[in-house]
Amino acid sequence: MIPESYFLFVSALLFGLGVAGIIINRKNLITVLMSIELILLSVNTNFITFSYFLHNTVGQVFVFFILTVAAAEAAIGLAILVILFRERGNIEVDQLNTLRG
């Protein structure tokens, strides 16, 4: 059986990659959205790990809610991104400081 520490190490690695993606590359909006998805994936991995090793299904229920939020965030974020690209021709975060409604 695989020890719990291996799963937690993978989760910490995914979280670190997500935070590094946000900090290092703040210009590209797609990279920022993918980094947020990596952070949410690391949280899901933690929930599943503790749910399995503690023999409790509450963590697995939370994972379904987090997946729902992640799917909605991806769909809405990409829709906004497509609209911004059509309007302005680029998706750099530095040039999106003025949004008019």
Backbone bond lengths (Angstrom), bond angles and torsions (degrees), N, CA, C in turn:
res aa  C-N    CA-C-N  psi(-1)  N-CA   C-N-CA  omega(-1)  CA-C   N-CA-C  phi
1 M - - - 1.451 - - 1.534 109.20 -
2 I 1.295 115.74 140.50 1.467 121.41 -177.91 1.524 108.70 -76.97
3 P 1.335 117.37 131.85 1.478 119.04 -179.94 1.523 112.72 -69.06
4 E 1.314 113.92 158.47 1.463 121.11 -178.44 1.524 112.09 -64.58
5 S 1.309 116.77 -31.78 1.469 120.60 -176.88 1.527 112.07 -65.10
6 Y 1.331 118.29 -29.06 1.467 120.48 177.99 1.529 110.93 -65.37
7 F 1.318 115.53 -44.48 1.463 119.57 179.00 1.529 111.00 -64.53
8 L 1.325 116.23 -39.94 1.461 119.68 179.53 1.525 111.17 -68.50
9 F 1.329 117.09 -32.84 1.458 120.11 175.99 1.526 111.01 -65.86
10 V 1.319 116.99 -43.45 1.475 120.47 177.54 1.527 110.35 -63.23
11 S 1.317 116.48 -39.69 1.457 119.96 178.20 1.528 111.55 -64.74
12 A 1.328 116.63 -42.31 1.468 119.75 177.90 1.523 111.05 -65.68
13 L 1.322 117.22 -35.88 1.463 121.19 177.17 1.525 111.08 -64.93
14 L 1.330 117.34 -43.81 1.465 121.01 177.58 1.526 111.32 -64.18
15 F 1.334 116.39 -40.69 1.459 119.64 178.39 1.523 110.95 -64.81
16 G 1.313 116.63 -42.12 1.466 120.48 178.47 1.520 112.38 -63.55
17 L 1.336 116.51 -40.45 1.461 119.88 177.01 1.532 111.51 -64.13
18 G 1.332 116.57 -39.41 1.462 119.92 178.61 1.512 112.44 -65.40
19 V 1.333 116.35 -44.50 1.471 119.56 179.43 1.523 110.34 -67.10
20 A 1.334 116.72 -40.67 1.471 119.91 178.43 1.524 110.83 -63.91
21 G 1.328 117.31 -37.73 1.460 120.18 178.02 1.511 112.39 -63.80
22 I 1.325 116.97 -36.44 1.461 119.93 178.58 1.525 110.84 -72.93
23 I 1.328 116.50 -42.08 1.464 119.77 -176.42 1.530 111.52 -72.46
24 I 1.329 117.14 -45.04 1.466 120.51 -174.43 1.523 111.78 -72.25
25 N 1.328 117.57 -45.73 1.461 120.37 -173.41 1.522 109.68 -116.57
26 R 1.303 116.37 87.21 1.458 120.78 179.28 1.519 112.57 -92.99
27 K 1.304 118.28 -2.28 1.458 120.05 -175.70 1.519 113.16 -85.39
28 N 1.309 117.85 -37.82 1.455 121.19 -174.81 1.527 109.94 -93.71
29 L 1.312 116.56 121.37 1.451 121.27 -175.95 1.532 112.11 -69.94
30 I 1.313 117.89 -31.66 1.467 120.48 178.50 1.527 110.40 -65.61
31 T 1.320 117.15 -39.93 1.463 120.60 178.65 1.526 111.01 -66.07
32 V 1.305 117.40 -37.06 1.460 120.68 177.79 1.527 110.14 -65.21
33 L 1.319 117.90 -42.99 1.464 120.95 177.86 1.528 111.55 -64.21
34 M 1.330 117.42 -40.43 1.463 119.81 177.89 1.527 111.29 -66.71
35 S 1.319 117.24 -34.45 1.461 120.52 178.31 1.528 110.94 -68.05
36 I 1.311 116.97 -37.78 1.467 120.09 175.84 1.528 110.28 -64.28
37 E 1.313 116.87 -38.45 1.467 120.32 177.13 1.535 111.18 -64.63
38 L 1.332 117.17 -37.50 1.470 119.82 176.23 1.524 111.51 -64.03
39 I 1.313 117.07 -39.62 1.465 120.37 178.27 1.527 110.28 -64.45
40 L 1.318 117.17 -43.29 1.463 120.01 177.57 1.527 111.58 -64.88
41 L 1.324 117.26 -34.92 1.466 120.63 176.52 1.523 111.24 -65.67
42 S 1.315 117.63 -37.71 1.465 119.59 178.16 1.534 110.94 -67.28
43 V 1.317 117.15 -36.49 1.470 119.88 175.99 1.522 110.08 -64.93
44 N 1.324 116.78 -42.00 1.466 120.20 177.18 1.522 111.61 -61.45
45 T 1.322 116.74 -39.87 1.462 119.98 178.59 1.525 110.86 -63.37
46 N 1.323 117.27 -39.84 1.466 120.17 176.16 1.522 111.72 -63.32
47 F 1.320 116.87 -45.31 1.459 120.17 179.58 1.526 111.63 -60.47
48 I 1.319 116.91 -45.12 1.462 120.28 -179.64 1.527 110.97 -65.77
49 T 1.327 117.20 -40.67 1.463 121.00 179.74 1.519 111.36 -61.53
50 F 1.323 116.61 -51.09 1.458 118.90 -178.55 1.516 111.78 -69.39
51 S 1.313 117.10 -32.30 1.457 120.04 176.69 1.525 111.12 -64.98
52 Y 1.308 116.83 -40.42 1.462 120.45 -179.38 1.531 111.48 -70.61
53 F 1.317 116.71 -47.00 1.454 119.70 -174.76 1.529 113.22 -77.16
54 L 1.316 118.84 -21.97 1.462 121.74 176.44 1.529 112.57 -96.60
55 H 1.328 117.21 -0.73 1.474 123.56 178.82 1.530 110.69 56.13
56 N 1.322 115.10 50.73 1.452 122.38 -179.49 1.530 107.63 -136.52
57 T 1.314 117.33 136.16 1.466 120.21 -175.43 1.526 113.38 -94.93
58 V 1.318 118.46 2.81 1.462 120.92 -177.99 1.532 110.48 -64.81
59 G 1.325 117.52 -38.82 1.459 120.87 179.08 1.514 112.34 -62.26
60 Q 1.321 116.67 -36.27 1.451 119.98 179.30 1.524 111.47 -69.73
61 V 1.310 117.75 -31.30 1.464 121.24 176.15 1.529 109.75 -68.25
62 F 1.339 116.56 -41.15 1.465 120.02 177.52 1.525 111.44 -62.29
63 V 1.320 116.57 -33.91 1.465 120.38 179.52 1.524 110.78 -62.28
64 F 1.327 117.64 -38.65 1.463 119.78 178.25 1.531 111.31 -64.01
65 F 1.323 117.44 -38.62 1.462 120.31 177.25 1.527 110.95 -66.99
66 I 1.327 116.87 -41.53 1.458 120.09 179.72 1.526 110.47 -66.23
67 L 1.332 117.93 -39.58 1.464 120.26 177.02 1.523 111.53 -63.37
68 T 1.326 116.98 -36.45 1.459 120.52 177.23 1.525 110.99 -65.00
69 V 1.322 116.52 -44.76 1.460 120.53 178.52 1.528 110.64 -64.74
70 A 1.337 117.32 -40.10 1.465 120.95 179.87 1.526 111.32 -65.62
71 A 1.327 116.98 -39.85 1.463 119.84 178.74 1.526 110.94 -66.42
72 A 1.325 116.41 -41.76 1.465 119.70 178.17 1.519 110.96 -65.70
73 E 1.331 116.55 -40.46 1.462 120.37 178.88 1.522 110.98 -63.77
74 A 1.314 116.84 -40.97 1.462 119.98 -179.94 1.528 110.96 -67.50
75 A 1.311 116.82 -43.56 1.469 119.92 -178.17 1.527 111.43 -66.06
76 I 1.320 116.97 -47.26 1.462 120.17 -178.86 1.522 110.69 -69.79
77 G 1.333 116.44 -41.13 1.459 120.11 179.38 1.514 112.59 -62.35
78 L 1.320 116.97 -43.58 1.467 119.63 178.77 1.521 112.02 -69.45
79 A 1.329 117.54 -33.84 1.469 119.66 176.55 1.528 110.76 -65.04
80 I 1.326 116.59 -44.19 1.467 120.09 176.67 1.518 110.32 -63.20
81 L 1.315 116.81 -38.78 1.463 121.64 -179.60 1.526 111.26 -63.63
82 V 1.322 117.50 -41.62 1.465 121.21 179.02 1.522 110.50 -65.50
83 I 1.321 117.07 -41.33 1.464 120.42 178.69 1.523 110.87 -64.68
84 L 1.336 116.67 -42.81 1.463 119.85 178.55 1.526 111.44 -64.38
85 F 1.310 117.62 -38.52 1.456 119.97 179.15 1.524 111.13 -67.15
86 R 1.322 117.27 -38.11 1.471 119.89 178.01 1.524 111.66 -66.62
87 E 1.320 115.88 -37.93 1.470 119.96 -177.93 1.525 112.76 -75.29
88 R 1.340 117.21 -44.65 1.458 120.69 -170.57 1.514 114.80 -109.01
89 G 1.314 117.88 -21.12 1.457 119.88 178.44 1.519 114.57 88.21
90 N 1.333 118.69 -3.50 1.454 121.51 174.67 1.521 109.09 -147.66
91 I 1.326 115.28 165.33 1.466 119.81 -178.59 1.526 110.93 -128.94
92 E 1.311 117.34 29.80 1.459 120.06 177.71 1.523 109.41 -76.07
93 V 1.314 115.29 137.00 1.461 120.67 -174.79 1.518 111.22 -66.82
94 D 1.322 117.87 -34.87 1.461 120.76 -178.54 1.527 113.01 -63.49
95 Q 1.310 117.29 -29.61 1.460 120.67 -177.49 1.529 113.00 -93.79
96 L 1.318 117.13 3.28 1.466 121.03 179.84 1.531 111.26 -103.45
97 N 1.314 117.52 33.15 1.458 119.76 -175.88 1.522 113.21 -79.14
98 T 1.308 118.25 -19.78 1.468 120.37 178.15 1.520 108.78 -116.05
99 L 1.309 115.47 111.96 1.453 120.63 176.66 1.525 108.35 -113.71
100 R 1.292 115.63 125.27 1.456 120.62 179.09 1.515 108.67 -110.04
101 G 1.324 117.01 138.69 1.447 120.69 -175.93 1.420 115.58 -100.36
